[in-house]
């Protein structure tokens, strides 16, 4: 009888570890995907020379993915052709089974 109880307790903890590990991997993949999306948007905005249509397209794509994208564009004083700015992406970060849920922020400088 004691062996059966130990076996079931062992299986329970093994299953719990498996599910927690899968949740951690999924959270890590989601964070990596958000970072890659922010880097892609920064690259697209830089390559388009800060075109408003590209910035809006990136915002729409971010909203579709459940992210919030903020882009601030500035011009160098006296030289309107020289632009720079910052990109900030807020995305949800959740780890299942632990109750950890928060909003992470990724920032990029764009020039």
Backbone as a printed PyTorch tensor [residue, N CA C, xyz], in Angstrom:
tensor([[[  0.8240,  -1.1970,   0.0000],
         [  0.0000,   0.0000,   0.0000],
         [  0.8670,   1.2600,   0.0000]],

        [[  1.9470,   1.2220,   0.7620],
         [  2.8300,   2.3770,   0.8480],
         [  3.4790,   2.6740,  -0.5060]],

        [[  3.7930,   1.6530,  -1.2490],
         [  4.4250,   1.8100,  -2.5570],
         [  3.4800,   2.4840,  -3.5430]],

        [[  2.2040,   2.1500,  -3.4730],
         [  1.2130,   2.7490,  -4.3730],
         [  1.0970,   4.2440,  -4.0950]],

        [[  1.0350,   4.6260,  -2.8430],
         [  0.9180,   6.0430,  -2.4780],
         [  2.1570,   6.8050,  -2.9260]],

        [[  3.3420,   6.2430,  -2.6880],
         [  4.5790,   6.8950,  -3.1150],
         [  4.6270,   7.0340,  -4.6320]],

        [[  4.1430,   6.0320,  -5.3290],
         [  4.1320,   6.0880,  -6.7980],
         [  3.2250,   7.2020,  -7.2940]],

        [[  2.0280,   7.3080,  -6.7210],
         [  1.0960,   8.3490,  -7.1470],
         [  1.6070,   9.7460,  -6.7860]],

        [[  2.2040,   9.8940,  -5.6260],
         [  2.7730,  11.1900,  -5.2430],
         [  3.9200,  11.5460,  -6.1850]],

        [[  4.7540,  10.5710,  -6.5020],
         [  5.8460,  10.8000,  -7.4470],
         [  5.3400,  11.1880,  -8.8220]],

        [[  4.3120,  10.5150,  -9.3000],
         [  3.7200,  10.8470, -10.6050],
         [  3.1020,  12.2450, -10.5810]],

        [[  2.4510,  12.5990,  -9.4650],
         [  1.8520,  13.9210,  -9.3440],
         [  2.9190,  15.0090,  -9.4550]],

        [[  4.0200,  14.8480,  -8.7250],
         [  5.0800,  15.8550,  -8.7730],
         [  5.7820,  15.8810, -10.1270]],

        [[  5.9270,  14.7280, -10.7510],
         [  6.5290,  14.6890, -12.0890],
         [  5.6450,  15.4310, -13.0860]],

        [[  4.3340,  15.2290, -13.0000],
         [  3.3950,  15.9230, -13.8860],
         [  3.4010,  17.4220, -13.6100]],

        [[  3.4420,  17.8040, -12.3450],
         [  3.4990,  19.2190, -11.9830],
         [  4.7640,  19.8730, -12.5390]],

        [[  5.8890,  19.1990, -12.4150],
         [  7.1480,  19.7090, -12.9580],
         [  7.0880,  19.8330, -14.4730]],

        [[  6.4930,  18.8610, -15.1210],
         [  6.3630,  18.8870, -16.5770],
         [  5.5220,  20.0820, -17.0270]],

        [[  4.3860,  20.2900, -16.3850],
         [  3.5090,  21.4000, -16.7650],
         [  4.1470,  22.7520, -16.4620]],

        [[  4.8210,  22.8580, -15.3380],
         [  5.4900,  24.1110, -14.9960],
         [  6.6250,  24.4010, -15.9730]],

        [[  7.3690,  23.3890, -16.3370],
         [  8.4450,  23.5600, -17.3210],
         [  7.9090,  23.9890, -18.6720]],

        [[  6.8100,  23.3810, -19.0950],
         [  6.1990,  23.7680, -20.3720],
         [  5.7080,  25.2100, -20.3160]],

        [[  5.1610,  25.6290, -19.1760],
         [  4.7120,  27.0120, -19.0200],
         [  5.8630,  27.9990, -19.0820]],

        [[  6.9860,  27.6450, -18.4700],
         [  8.1660,  28.5160, -18.5160],
         [  8.7120,  28.6300, -19.9320]],

        [[  8.7250,  27.5280, -20.6490],
         [  9.2010,  27.5600, -22.0340],
         [  8.2710,  28.4070, -22.8930]],

        [[  6.9590,  28.2550, -22.7080],
         [  5.9950,  29.0450, -23.4820],
         [  6.1470,  30.5350, -23.1790]],

        [[  6.3420,  30.8950, -21.9170],
         [  6.5250,  32.3040, -21.5520],
         [  7.7970,  32.8570, -22.1770]],

        [[  8.8450,  32.0650, -22.1860],
         [ 10.1080,  32.4940, -22.7840],
         [  9.9630,  32.7020, -24.2890]],

        [[  9.2670,  31.8050, -24.9440],
         [  9.0510,  31.9300, -26.3940],
         [  8.2180,  33.1710, -26.7000]],

        [[  7.1890,  33.4290, -25.9050],
         [  6.3620,  34.6210, -26.1220],
         [  7.1720,  35.9020, -25.9400]],

        [[  8.0430,  35.9400, -24.9370],
         [  8.8880,  37.1200, -24.7220],
         [  9.8740,  37.2950, -25.8770]],

        [[ 10.4370,  36.1980, -26.3570],
         [ 11.3640,  36.2750, -27.4930],
         [ 10.6430,  36.7570, -28.7410]],

        [[  9.4210,  36.2720, -28.9660],
         [  8.6480,  36.7130, -30.1270],
         [  8.3340,  38.2040, -30.0550]],

        [[  8.0190,  38.7010, -28.8690],
         [  7.7430,  40.1310, -28.7160],
         [  8.9990,  40.9510, -28.9970]],

        [[ 10.1390,  40.4980, -28.5100],
         [ 11.3920,  41.1950, -28.7800],
         [ 11.7430,  41.2000, -30.2580]],

        [[ 11.5120,  40.0760, -30.9220],
         [ 11.7810,  39.9910, -32.3630],
         [ 10.8330,  40.8960, -33.1400]],

        [[  9.5780,  40.9800, -32.7000],
         [  8.6110,  41.8650, -33.3540],
         [  9.0420,  43.3200, -33.2070]],

        [[  9.4910,  43.7080, -32.0080],
         [  9.9430,  45.0890, -31.7840],
         [ 11.1590,  45.4030, -32.6500]],

        [[ 12.0940,  44.4770, -32.7440],
         [ 13.2800,  44.6940, -33.5820],
         [ 12.8910,  44.8130, -35.0500]],

        [[ 11.9350,  44.0010, -35.4860],
         [ 11.4650,  44.0650, -36.8710],
         [ 10.7930,  45.4070, -37.1530]],

        [[  9.9520,  45.8670, -36.2200],
         [  9.2940,  47.1670, -36.4020],
         [ 10.3180,  48.2940, -36.4360]],

        [[ 11.3110,  48.2450, -35.5630],
         [ 12.3480,  49.2790, -35.5560],
         [ 13.0730,  49.2990, -36.8950]],

        [[ 13.3780,  48.1410, -37.4180],
         [ 14.0620,  48.0510, -38.7110],
         [ 13.1850,  48.5830, -39.8420]],

        [[ 11.9030,  48.2070, -39.8290],
         [ 10.9890,  48.6820, -40.8790],
         [ 10.8380,  50.1960, -40.8420]],

        [[ 10.7380,  50.7650, -39.6400],
         [ 10.5760,  52.2160, -39.5070],
         [ 11.8430,  52.9380, -39.9580]],

        [[ 12.9980,  52.4310, -39.5680],
         [ 14.2610,  53.0480, -39.9930],
         [ 14.4180,  52.9840, -41.5090]],

        [[ 14.1050,  51.8330, -42.1010],
         [ 14.2690,  51.6630, -43.5480],
         [ 13.2880,  52.5010, -44.3590]],

        [[ 12.1530,  52.8630, -43.7560],
         [ 11.1690,  53.6860, -44.4660],
         [ 11.3990,  55.1750, -44.2250]],

        [[ 12.4620,  55.5210, -43.5010],
         [ 12.7640,  56.9040, -43.1380],
         [ 11.6170,  57.5180, -42.3300]],

        [[ 11.1200,  56.7390, -41.3820],
         [ 10.1010,  57.1850, -40.4280],
         [  8.7740,  57.5420, -41.1010]],

        [[  8.3940,  56.8050, -42.1280],
         [  7.1260,  57.0540, -42.8210],
         [  5.9560,  56.7860, -41.8750]],

        [[  5.0080,  57.7050, -41.8690],
         [  3.8430,  57.5740, -41.0010],
         [  3.0240,  56.3350, -41.2900]],

        [[  2.9240,  55.9600, -42.5660],
         [  2.1380,  54.7750, -42.9250],
         [  2.7710,  53.5040, -42.3580]],

        [[  4.0880,  53.4400, -42.3470],
         [  4.7750,  52.2640, -41.8060],
         [  4.6060,  52.2080, -40.2880]],

        [[  4.6730,  53.3580, -39.6410],
         [  4.4830,  53.4030, -38.1880],
         [  3.0750,  52.9450, -37.8320]],

        [[  2.0790,  53.4060, -38.5840],
         [  0.6980,  52.9850, -38.3250],
         [  0.5040,  51.4980, -38.5930]],

        [[  1.1450,  50.9870, -39.6320],
         [  1.0530,  49.5540, -39.9340],
         [  1.6590,  48.7290, -38.7940]],

        [[  2.7720,  49.1920, -38.2560],
         [  3.3920,  48.5060, -37.1180],
         [  2.4750,  48.5530, -35.8940]],

        [[  1.8280,  49.6840, -35.6710],
         [  0.8920,  49.7870, -34.5390],
         [ -0.2780,  48.8250, -34.7020]],

        [[ -0.8070,  48.7370, -35.9340],
         [ -1.9160,  47.7990, -36.1820],
         [ -1.4650,  46.3570, -35.9600]],

        [[ -0.2850,  46.0230, -36.4660],
         [  0.2440,  44.6720, -36.2660],
         [  0.4280,  44.3680, -34.7810]],

        [[  0.9070,  45.3450, -34.0310],
         [  1.1070,  45.1630, -32.5910],
         [ -0.2290,  44.9380, -31.8870]],

        [[ -1.2300,  45.7120, -32.2570],
         [ -2.5490,  45.5570, -31.6520],
         [ -3.1270,  44.1840, -31.9680]],

        [[ -2.9370,  43.7240, -33.1990],
         [ -3.4240,  42.3960, -33.5850],
         [ -2.7740,  41.2930, -32.7540]],

        [[ -1.5460,  41.4990, -32.3350],
         [ -0.8200,  40.4970, -31.5480],
         [ -1.0380,  40.6590, -30.0440]],

        [[ -1.7750,  41.6930, -29.6410],
         [ -2.0170,  41.9180, -28.2220],
         [ -0.9580,  42.7660, -27.5480]],

        [[ -0.1660,  43.4850, -28.3440],
         [  0.8860,  44.3540, -27.8270],
         [  0.4320,  45.8050, -27.9260]],

        [[  1.1720,  46.6870, -27.2630],
         [  0.9430,  48.1260, -27.4090],
         [  2.2660,  48.7640, -27.8350]],

        [[  2.2460,  49.4040, -28.9990],
         [  3.4540,  49.9900, -29.5710],
         [  3.3810,  51.5050, -29.4880]],

        [[  4.4370,  52.1170, -28.9600],
         [  4.5520,  53.5670, -28.8890],
         [  5.8150,  53.9770, -29.6360]],

        [[  5.6600,  54.8940, -30.5920],
         [  6.7990,  55.3780, -31.3710],
         [  6.8550,  56.8900, -31.2250]],

        [[  8.0110,  57.4020, -30.8200],
         [  8.2300,  58.8440, -30.7280],
         [  9.3060,  59.2160, -31.7370]],

        [[  8.9820,  60.1590, -32.6140],
         [  9.9190,  60.5910, -33.6530],
         [ 10.2990,  62.0410, -33.3860]],

        [[ 11.5830,  62.3430, -33.4920],
         [ 12.0920,  63.7030, -33.3060],
         [ 12.9650,  64.0760, -34.4910]],

        [[ 13.1130,  65.3780, -34.6910],
         [ 13.9830,  65.8840, -35.7580],
         [ 15.1080,  66.6860, -35.1230]],

        [[ 16.2520,  66.6410, -35.7530],
         [ 17.3820,  67.4280, -35.2720],
         [ 17.1000,  68.8970, -35.5550]],

        [[ 17.3650,  69.7500, -34.5800],
         [ 17.0930,  71.1800, -34.7170],
         [ 17.8260,  71.7490, -35.9250]],

        [[ 17.0700,  72.3970, -36.8010],
         [ 17.6480,  73.0240, -37.9820],
         [ 17.9040,  72.0660, -39.1300]],

        [[ 17.6970,  70.7690, -38.8970],
         [ 17.9090,  69.7750, -39.9500],
         [ 16.7370,  68.7870, -39.9580]],

        [[ 15.6230,  69.1650, -40.5820],
         [ 14.4430,  68.2980, -40.5440],
         [ 14.6400,  66.9560, -41.2440]],

        [[ 15.6750,  66.8430, -42.0820],
         [ 15.9090,  65.5620, -42.7550],
         [ 16.5960,  64.5420, -41.8400]],

        [[ 17.1300,  64.9980, -40.7100],
         [ 17.7790,  64.1020, -39.7530],
         [ 16.7550,  63.7500, -38.6750]],

        [[ 16.3100,  62.4950, -38.6930],
         [ 15.2790,  62.0580, -37.7490],
         [ 15.8240,  60.9520, -36.8580]],

        [[ 15.2780,  60.8810, -35.6760],
         [ 15.6150,  59.8250, -34.7280],
         [ 14.4240,  59.6530, -33.8030]],

        [[ 14.4340,  58.6220, -33.0190],
         [ 13.3140,  58.4180, -32.1200],
         [ 13.4910,  57.1940, -31.2470]],

        [[ 12.3880,  56.8100, -30.6230],
         [ 12.3990,  55.6290, -29.7680],
         [ 11.1400,  54.8170, -30.0220]],

        [[ 11.2800,  53.5380, -29.8170],
         [ 10.1710,  52.6030, -29.9870],
         [ 10.0290,  51.8480, -28.6730]],

        [[  8.8020,  51.7620, -28.1890],
         [  8.5340,  51.0600, -26.9350],
         [  7.4040,  50.0750, -27.1730]],

        [[  7.6360,  48.8210, -26.8400],
         [  6.6340,  47.7760, -27.0220],
         [  6.2810,  47.1870, -25.6640]],

        [[  5.0000,  47.2670, -25.3200],
         [  4.5060,  46.6550, -24.0850],
         [  3.7830,  45.3750, -24.4630]],

        [[  4.1190,  44.2940, -23.7740],
         [  3.4930,  43.0080, -24.0770],
         [  3.2040,  42.2530, -22.7820]],

        [[  2.1600,  41.4220, -22.7960],
         [  1.8310,  40.6670, -21.5820],
         [  2.8080,  39.5100, -21.3800]],

        [[  3.1820,  39.2820, -20.1370],
         [  4.0730,  38.1770, -19.7870],
         [  3.3760,  37.3540, -18.7140]],

        [[  3.0730,  36.1010, -19.0300],
         [  2.3580,  35.2280, -18.0930],
         [  3.0860,  33.8970, -17.9800]],

        [[  3.1360,  33.3820, -16.7600],
         [  3.6410,  32.0300, -16.5430],
         [  2.4860,  31.2250, -15.9620]],

        [[  1.9530,  30.2820, -16.7350],
         [  0.8210,  29.4870, -16.2570],
         [  1.1660,  28.7070, -14.9820]],

        [[  0.1660,  28.4230, -14.2000],
         [  0.2340,  27.6580, -12.9500],
         [  0.8940,  28.3970, -11.7960]],

        [[  1.5500,  29.5040, -12.0470],
         [  2.2090,  30.2320, -10.9610],
         [  1.4550,  31.4910, -10.5690]],

        [[  0.5740,  31.9490, -11.4320],
         [ -0.1550,  33.1800, -11.1590],
         [  0.6390,  34.4270, -11.4920]],

        [[  1.7930,  34.2640, -12.1160],
         [  2.6110,  35.4180, -12.4870],
         [  2.0870,  35.9850, -13.7980]],

        [[  1.6680,  37.2210, -13.7550],
         [  1.1940,  37.9190, -14.9510],
         [  1.5450,  39.3890, -14.7900]],

        [[  2.2590,  39.9080, -15.7690],
         [  2.6320,  41.3210, -15.7260],
         [  2.8520,  41.8120, -17.1460]],

        [[  3.1010,  43.0990, -17.2600],
         [  3.3730,  43.6970, -18.5620],
         [  4.8570,  44.0250, -18.6380]],

        [[  5.5170,  43.4810, -19.6440],
         [  6.9320,  43.7760, -19.8760],
         [  7.0620,  44.8440, -20.9480]],

        [[  8.1730,  45.5550, -20.9310],
         [  8.4190,  46.6290, -21.8900],
         [  9.7700,  46.3940, -22.5570]],

        [[  9.7760,  46.5110, -23.8850],
         [ 11.0090,  46.4450, -24.6650],
         [ 11.1730,  47.7810, -25.3630]],

        [[ 12.3830,  48.3530, -25.3080],
         [ 12.6270,  49.6540, -25.9280],
         [ 13.7680,  49.5620, -26.9290]],

        [[ 13.6210,  50.3210, -28.0060],
         [ 14.6510,  50.4100, -29.0400],
         [ 14.8520,  51.8690, -29.4140]],

        [[ 16.0870,  52.2400, -29.6820],
         [ 16.3920,  53.5550, -30.2460],
         [ 16.3860,  53.3910, -31.7550]],

        [[ 15.7010,  54.2960, -32.4450],
         [ 15.6450,  54.2210, -33.9060],
         [ 16.2550,  55.4890, -34.4810]],

        [[ 17.0630,  55.3310, -35.5460],
         [ 17.7170,  56.4780, -36.1720],
         [ 17.7310,  56.3190, -37.6670]]])
